Amino acid sequence: MADQRFKIVGIAGSLRRASWNRGLLRAAVEGAPDGIEIVTLDLDLVPLYNQDVEDRGDPSSVIALKDVIRLADALLIATPEYNNGMPGVLKNAIDWASRPVAASVLRDKPVVVMGVSPGAGAAARAQQQVRDALIYTGGCVLPEPELLVGAAIGKFDDAGNVTDPELRGQVVDMVTALRDWAERIRMADAQAA
């Protein structure tokens, strides 16, 4: 019998090992409900998008990025906010994954976006930019619930792990909402066929 686990790829928009956004993903992995498997994808080795490079053939790290996303049932993205926007490393990954446009691995992929910041803004601008980029590339972004974590000092330890039980519960709720969203999309597609 085929593996019936729901597979999510988690991507953090921060390269820093102790980042709070990576911590959100670790909390998702640790608290994933039964039947849900979450793997995280590092963006460290993904080169800057360059059509000259793409024309010669995707680098191995880009092939791996696209393959992991293609095989996943959904994407879980955690983004910080840098200078009122999404981090370049995350936008770069979206740009690579969106190519070629006709065969983008992002097309029709269920996605949820969450983010954390030390300020009151809770990475809201960055999250909106990520949503906009994903919708433009054909992703199916969950409109709500949202997880905007502001004033985060005290909710994480020095290694970036979530220590706040309420926040851990909210992360698990987002994972469950993502699975439910993907199922709604799957059912709508089946009815339309």
N, C-alpha and C positions, 0 to 999 in steps of 0.2 A: 504494500500500500504506500502511496506517495506521502511525503512529509507534509502534514497539514498545518505546520506552524506558520504563524503570520510573521513575516520577516521585515524588519525596519532597519534602515541605515541611518545612523546618527552622525551629523556633521556639525562640528563647532567652528564658528567663525574666528576663533582665536587659536594661535599656534602655541601659546604659553601653556606649559604642562599643568600649572596650578590655577588655570583660569577658572573663574566661576561658571562660565558657560560650558566648559568641559565637565565641570562638576554637575551641572544639570543633566548632561548626558550620562554620566556615571550613575546618578540617582535613578535615571530611567532604566538603565541596564539592570541595576540591582533590584529595582522594584517592579520590573515588568511582570504583568499578570501571566498566569499559566497560558501556554499556547502562543506567547509572543516572544520572539527572539530579536534582540537588538544588537547590532554590531556597529562599532564606531569606525569612522573613516578619517584618517589624518590627511591634511592637505599640504603637509610640509614639502613633499616632493613634486607637487604639481607646478610646472613652470608657468610663467606668465603667458597668457594667450597671445599667439602670434600666427597670423594666417600663413606666413611663409613656412613656419614649422609644421602647421597642420597640412599644408599642401604636400609636404614630404612624407607625411604619415604621422599619426598621433604618437607621442612619446609613450613609453610603457606605463608611466604613472597615470597618464590620461586614459589609456586603454583600461587600466585597472579601475579608475574612478567610474568610467562609463559602465563597465561590466557589473560592478557592485550595485550601482543604482538601477541598472536594467533588471537585475535579478531580485531586487527588493520589491516588497509589496507597497512600501511607503517610505517617505523621508521624514526625519525629525531633525530640524535645524535649530541650533542654539546660537544666537548672535549677540556679541557685544555691540556697543555703539562707539564709533571713533569719529570725532569731529562732526557730530550730528548725522552720521551715516553708517552704512554697513561697511565692514572691513573689506579692504581690497582683496584679501585672500579668498573670501567667500564669493565675492562678485566674480573673481577670476574662475573659480570652480564652476559657477553657474554658466559662465560664458563657454567654457570647454564642454560642459555636459550638454549644452544646447545645440551643439554642432554635430553633424550637419542638421540644419533646421528640419528637413523632411524626415529625419530619423532620430530626432532628439530623444534621449532617454528620459527627459523630463516631461515629455508630452503625456498627458493623462495620468501622471504619477500623483497619488495623494500625498499631501505635504502638510505638516504643521510647523509653525515658526514660534519660537519662544526666545526670551532673552533676559539678561540680567545686567544691571549696572549699579555702581555705588550711589549715583544720584537719583533724584526723584523722577527723572524722565523714563527710567526703566527700559532703556533701549527701544522706545516706541518708534522713533524715526527710523532706526536701522531695521527694525522688524517690518515696517511698512515698505521700505525699499526692497527688502528681500521678497516680500509678498508680491510687489509690483513686478520685479524681475522674473519671478517664477510664473506668475499668471501670463506675462507676455510670452514666455517660452512654452506655454501650454500645460503647466503644472496645475493641479487641482488643489488649491490652498484652502485649508479649513478656515472659514471666516470667524468662527467662535466655537468654543471658548478661547480666550487669549491668556497667555501667561507672560505678564509684564512684571518683572521682579526689580523693584527699585529699592533704594536705601538698603542695600544688601549686606552691609557690614554687620557681622554678628550672625549671619545665616550660613556661613561657610567657615571651615577651618583653614589653617595656613596652607594646606595642600589643595585647597579649592573644592573640598568635599562638602556637600550640603549637610548641615547639622540641624537645621530647623525642621522638625517633624511635619509641620503644616505645609511647608514648601515641598518636602518629599512627597506628600500626599497629592499636592497640586500637579507635580511632574507626572506621577502615575496616572492621574486623571487625564492629563493631556495625551499620554500614550493610549489609554483606553478610547479617548475621543477620536484619535487618529485611526485606530483599528475600525471603529464604528463608521467613520467617514469613508474609509476605503470600501467598506461593505456596502454603504449606500450608493457609492459610485458604481461598484460592480453590479448591484441590482438594477440600477438605472440603465446601465449599458446593456444588460441582458434583456430588459424590457423593450429597449429601443431596437434590438436586433431582430 
